[in-house]
């Protein structure tokens, strides 16, 4: 007997030879099991699924060995997402007939709907033993392997299915997706292109091709694919989101924000779009607005660690360090091995003068990532501010052993060596920092300081001049040049430089004292000259 079942507009052909057991003479309400069976089909055709199930229940009460009734009942339960009840029915079919292909197949599908992918695979393997040419079984098994992140095995299934139907577009795209997950982006694109050759407007293929191009760093081509997908259907929030990612990575932050806004319009609970909109605002220096986005993401999921961390960064840039520390603590509750959170918590603690606690954070981060240059460098900074200069030098050296191009580490190593009185070594460090970053006014200024302490005042002045070219508003450098000019007895020039330092920083007491000293020295020198002239005049006058 051939039974045709239809659910949600899909026709399913279930072929089971149904042999009526003529020994059953019982009826319910005057109807035989076959009557109830036929009535169940009629209700099913009219989409009255509950009534249909009742009819099959009656049929099974009269004939509990009717495999077809068990299957049909299970199939209807599967279709209305009563999965556990459906499994009972399919198991009953398999008790009666262990080689019932359709029961194995739909038992597999039911486990798939329950996200039990391993059980799905086991059932579909049995189905494929019975029908090794069943495309749908291979397809579903491939998807199950995919969700188990067993991508190589998913490819085997997709390839087998494509042998049976090489023009199955969604199957081509899903094969591409597995290749993408394996990092085989070029091969994935070939699959997407095959699907697009069949259907040039297939948004799913266009979107996934865009992702593979994105991961190859081909952002412009990626955006072209997303635009084509959106032209086909502008209602795909995830495509707007992915386009935003590509624009963001190209530094086109305003356009990226526009895409994230469109994604949010379509799905206001799209947590990733809120978070990434925050990132784009952050990179535009709009920290307060970024925090609003991170807060919205955290309203949707308070355990979304990325937004907690990113909010901490924005607060840190706003110098709201205590609030930033709270965010990093929450991130670390969720992910205790997040080295970036440990490091940035350390930076915020450093900024509020809690150097010992900062070092504890850096140490925790270094346990997880002992060769992170930024962490080594920042620990050096906290040791420096505690006056532990030798230890600071050691950590700057550790950072430079890993990355000798870290100009900040060279500069700060120079500071520590200077404070240890090792001025020549300090100058060597500043020179390396200047080679790597010739426009760093601090390095020029501090090199000048070491030259000053070596009594090389003319060379120091050259460094201060270079620093002031780069940053004419750096009051310390105006003051430092004034000191060197005083040492050279050029008091009138020194007064000018101290005066400029005071214009920039009126509360600079050292500059005020330096200016007074230079003025006194200048006046003292003028008085000496006056006395000399008077003496000469008196001598010549008396002659």
Secondary structure, DSSP 8 states (H G I E B T S, - for coil): -EEEEEETTEEEEEE------TT----BTTB-HHHHHHHHHHHHHTT-HHHHHHHHHHHHHH-TT-HHHHHHHHHHHHHTT-HHHHHHHHHHHHHH-TT-HHHHHHHHHHHHHTT-HHHHHHHHHHHHHH-TT-HHHHHHHHHHHHHTT-HHHHHHHHHHHHHH-TT-HHHHHHHHHHHHHTT-HHHHHHHHHHHHHH-TT-HHHHHHHHHHHHHTT-HHHHHHHHHHHHHH-TT-HHHHHHHHHHHHHTT-HHHHHHHHHHHHHH-TT-HHHHHHHHHHHHHTT-HHHHHHHHHHHHHH-TT-HHHHHHHHHHHHHTT-HHHHHHHHHHHHHH-TT-HHHHHHHHHHHHHTT-HHHHHHHHHHHHHH-TT-HHHHHHHHHHHHHTT-HHHHHHHHHHHHHH-TT-HHHHHHHHHHHHHTT-HHHHHHHHHHHHHH-TT-HHHHHHHHHHHHHTT-HHHHHHHHHHHHHH-TT-HHHHHHHHHHHHHTT-HHHHHHHHHHHHHH-TT-HHHHHHHHHHHHHHHHHHHHHHHHHHHHHHHHHH-
